[in-house]
Amino acid sequence: ENVCFVGFQQDTLSSVVYSTKSKLRYDSINGENEDVILEQCKLDLLKLASPDAILRLSKSKFDSEFEIVSKTYFGLKLFSLADYLQQLSRNAVTVENYSIPKLSFVTTHSPLLTEVDISQLVENLEACFSPEDHLGITNLYLSQFQTEKEFLSSINDLLTSVPPDTEERNFVLIQCEDGYSNHDLISCAKFKMLEILSELKSNLNPNFHILFIVRLLSTRQDSSFSGYCGLPWDSVHIDELRPSHHNLLPNLDIIQNLTVADIFDYKFPVDSSRQKRLLRSVQSAVSRLIDPSNSTNGRRPKRVEMLSMILTNPTYSDVSDILCDKTSWLLQKISLAEYSKDWSLLSSLRDGSQATYPTVIKSLSHSIDAVIEPILRGILGVLDTYQNLNILF
């Protein structure tokens, strides 16, 4: 269970049931409905699932449940932190004495967000809301606080700096590395956070969202770490914090129905993904190209320079498109001959892949590159046999 549901412990199921009944106790219609309680418990537990566990379901003895479970899981839209924040801002969590602000406990296998990532996160969120919706994101690291007093003072000042009647949406991200080693520190910080909220109560702005984001190493398991916090926390696992298009991939719910060729040709809002995907494989393709000429080593830097220019400079867009189209055509031939539509998922889940690439998206992106590289190498070997690329420059 600890592998499928991140931070699963022996008392997790009972905690989920208790929290669900507590949330529904004011619901006169569904509060005592056992079927409703059971479905809500399943949903809360599914929020802790790792995406590779969901995908592996299709190749397990529970394959008959895969379609409905995957549809429900992907419907939660836990593809990235930006997706989750959009959902969070629309769904208020009302719990007695802790209705404001909203609290979330997020586990992840991806690296924590940097300041550059935070800037991109703000841009993504602003694009999803109307111009009248003002957004504010404060990024903190638990390790930056030297004492408990410093932590409490900083959080208190932050929460009281915004008047209760302000409509600005405020997200407070408290990030922490290695949740397994810092489990006690995180538990203490969560407890102190509840103390602060209890003291301030009605003086808090209802549009505050406080998130603890804890990174867990995918290669390590620790039964003492709990990923489910119960009320008033919303506990979720977001495998990759950054949007999947940062890795030139669509979301996992789309990927599961695509071949490697489909993924290469997938259209993003800013359509230069094929060129960017090839650009990632240029160095390895050139370095592994076997050339009968004795001047191969001296030619390599020039080849990398010319290919990079072709794929990035609009002047060579026609050549770039031809190169991408040829790669796509060869990928389609390979997909038809060797790979079914679930090839990409199986590749991302191969044994040992997550030791190097901790998230499913990262692992899958590497798998796609591993297929593209030899194709690009073969095309380049034909194009530049007699240093014909020099004609373009």
Protein Blocks (a to p, Z undefined) as FASTA:
>chain_A
ZZmmghiafklmmmmmmmmmmmmmmmmklmmmmklmmmmmmmmmmmmpcfklmmmmmmmm
klmmmmmmmmmmmmnopmbmklmmmmmmmmccddehilbccddddddfbdcddfklmmmm
mmmmmmmpcfklccddddddfklpmbfklmmmmmmmmmmmpcfklcbdcddddddehkll
mmmmmmmmmmmmmmmmmmnmmmpcfkbccdddddddfkbccfkbcfbgbjabdcdddfbl
bafklnopacfklmmmccfklmmmpccfblcklmmmmmmmmmmmmmmpccfbfklmmmmm
mmmmmmmmmmmmmklmmmmmmmmmmmmmmmmmmmmmmpcfklmmmmmmgghklmmmmbfk
lmmmmmmmmmmmmmmmmmmmmmmmnopmmmmZZ
